[in-house]
């Protein structure tokens, strides 16, 4: 099966998705890289304003470590890779550079449901869509452009913690439970049939950022098993359908205060170091 991979390269998924691309280059038809500053989101300024209005300034460190600093690391990658001798290490190579090196078609995706995206899927004869930390929602028409449909890797035990920051919401629970789910893509967010799900034990002092990194890495083995089975059978199974629970969006200031009261953190110094070292050897 020829895979169209859609991703937003950031701290949670950077190393995992780069390794996936290197290991699966022969069956990747196309890579779609989300434009985080696309006009439909209000661009960078509009997004910051929206986050401030919704979550307050306490959420900015999470955004900086998970998205801002990785952007900086990508820009500095040619210099840092040369100094560190990591140029040939896939996990340390920005995804756009890695795609060029492997000869993989790739493009910036401003509107995943626009005609350009379906054009890419058809041009590169993609059989299957794979979303791996992608921040745009596929509609039914776009999913139908891939004959086998689509898969998503989500760092929570669905149907719990649907939404963009599931590890933060797991930490808000009295007893946090972490896991990863591979499910079929559906037009409703994180609501398609579940194909694989694994509980993952994480350290008690894990941050929301570190949990997201570890869970994306933990998603690789079940994802690979599902892809291998789809390759053998020529189709994806429908998956296990479960009731859709409430959506867990970006946090409110009250939720951030609750997180702090529980002694749990969004980020720490280790996350900061990892965000700045994404072009170095893991």
N, C-alpha and C positions, 0 to 999 in steps of 0.2 A: 504494500500500500504506500502510495506517495503522500507524504505528510506536508501540510501547510501549517507551519508553526507561527503562532501569534504571541508576542510577548512585550512586556514593558520591562526593560533591563534595569534592575534596581538591586539594592542590597539583599532583599529576601531570596531572590532567584538567580542572581548573576552567575555564581560559580556552577550551580546545578544546571542551568539552561545552556551555558557554554559547553559543559561536558557532554550534555545530551546531544547538542548539535555536532560536536566532534565525533561522538560514537555512532551517530545515525546519519551522517552526511549522505550516504548512498541512497537513502530513502526520503530525504527531505527535498520536496519540490520547490519550496518557497518559504522565506522567512519574512513575516510582517512585523515591523518594529513600531510600536505605538508612539505617536507624537504627544508627549505629555503637556505640551504648551499649545495644543490645537485651539483654534478660535472658538469652537463649540463649548469649551470649558472656561472661556474668558481669558485664556493665556495664563502666563505665570502670575501676573499681578492679580487677575481676577480670581485665580485659585487660592492664592494666599489670603485675599480678603474674605473669601467664602469660608476658608478654614478658621480664620480668626473669629468671624461672626458665629460660626457653628460650635467650635471647640475651644476657642480662646488661645492665648499665647502658650499655654502649657503643652499644646500639641506640636508646636513648631520644632522642638528638638527631634521628635520622631520623624517628621517630614524631612528635616535637614540630613539626618543620619541615613535614612533609608532611600532618599531620592536626590537631595541636593549634592551631598558629598560624593556619591557614586558618579554623578554627572561630571564633577570636577575630576575625579580619578580617571574617567574615560578620556577627558581632554589631555591629561598629563601622561597617558599611557605610553606613547612612543618613548618619552624620556625615561620614565620609571622602569619600563621593561628593559630598555637598553642598559640601565645601571644595575638592574637586579638579575639580568640574564634570564628573563621570563618570557621572552618573545615567542618561544615555541611551546609555551604551556597554555593549552586551551582555556583552562579555568581562569587564567590571568589575562586573557585577550578579549578586549571589547567585542561584542557580538558582531557589529558591523564589519570590523576588521577580520574577524574569524570567517565570516561569510565570504568576504572577498578572497581570502586565502584558500578557502575550500571550493571556490567557484560556485557558490550557492546564490541563486537569484534572491534579492531582498529589496525591500522598499519601506519607506516611512508611511504609516497608516494614519491618516487624519480622520477618516470616517470609515469605520469597518463595514458599514452597510451601504457605502456608496458604490457606484458602478466600477470604480477603479479596483476595488477589492475583488468583486466577482470576476472582473477581467483577469486579474492575476491568478485566481483559482483555476480558471478555464485555460488560460494561456500555458500554465505550467502543469496542467493535468493533475491537479491535486485530488486525491481520493478522500482524504480525511483532514479535518481541521483539528489542530491541537492548541488549546489555550493554556499557557504556562505563565501565570502571573500577568494577565492581560487586563487592561483597565477599560475596555469598551465592551458593550453587550451586543452579541450577534442576534440579528433578527431571523425570523423563519426563512426568508428568501435567501439570505446569505448562507445559512446552514444548508439549505437545499442545493446550493451550488457545489457542495462536496458530496459525492454519491454515498459515502459511508457515514456522513454526519460529522459530529465533532465530539471531542473529549476536553475535559478541564481537570487540572490538578488544583485542589483546594485545600489549604492547610487548616482544616477543622474536621470534626466528626459530624458531618452533615446528617440530619437537617439542622443541627445546632450551628449557630454563628455563621449564617449566610451573610456575605458582605465583604467589604474591602479590607478590614483589619480584624480578622477572626481571632488572632492570638491575643489581642488586647481584650476582647470580650471574654475569652477563656479565662484570662487572669482576673476578670471581674467576678467570676463565679466563686462561691464559697470554697469549693474544692476544685481547682482547675484540672480539667482533663484535656489532653492534647491528642491530636491525631491528624491523619491526612486521608482525603477522599479523592478517588478518581471517578468522575461521573460523566454521563453524556451531557453535552451542551443542549440547552433549551433556551427559548427566548426569554424565559423568566430567570432571574439571577439565581445561580447555584441551586437549581431545582430539577435538573435532569436525573434520569435513572442512575442509581449508584452501581458501579461496576466493581469497585474494590475499596476497602476501607481498613485502615490499620490504626490502632491506638499506639501512641509513641510516648514512652516515659522520658520526661525532661527534668533537669535539675530543679529543685525547689526555688532557687533564686534566679531562674531564667527570666530574661526580659522579653517583652513583646517582640522586639526586633530579632533577638537571637532565636526565639522560638520559631519565628517565620522562616529564618534561614535553615534551621534544622529540619523543619517539616517539609520544606521544598526538596531538600536532599532525600528525605525519607520517602517522598513521592515517586522517586525514580524507579525503584524496583517494581512496585505494583503497576506503574505505567508501562514499563517494558514488558511485563507479563501480558497485559491486556493487548498491547500492540502485536506481540508474537502470536497470540491467539487469533486476533483479527486477521493477521497475515495468513494463518493456516485455514481459517474458515471463509475468508473473503468478506466478512461483515462484522460489525460490532453487535454484541448482544444488547437487548433493550435495557437491561439493568433492573435493579430493585427500586421500585417506586415507594416513597415514604411521604407522609404528610409534610407539607411545606410549613415550616415554622417562621415566626416573624423575622424580618430583615434586621440585621445588626449593622447599622451604618457607622459613620465617623462619630467619635465620642463627643458627648456633651461635657461642659466644664464640671458638672456634678459627677459624672462618671470618672473623670480624671482625678477629682478630689477623692473619690471612693477608692480608686486604685492606689493612690498615695497613702490613704489611711490604712489599707491592708498591707503596706510595706512592699508593694510590687511596683515594678518600674517599666517604663516604655523603653528606655535605652540606658546604657552605661558606658564606661570608658572603653570596654572591650568592643562594643558595637561601633564606637567611634573609630577605633583602630582598624577594625575590619573594613569599614566603609572607605577609609583612606588607603587601604592596601589591596584593593581589588585588582590592581595590575601587577601584584607581586605573586610569588609562588605561594600556594595555600599551605 
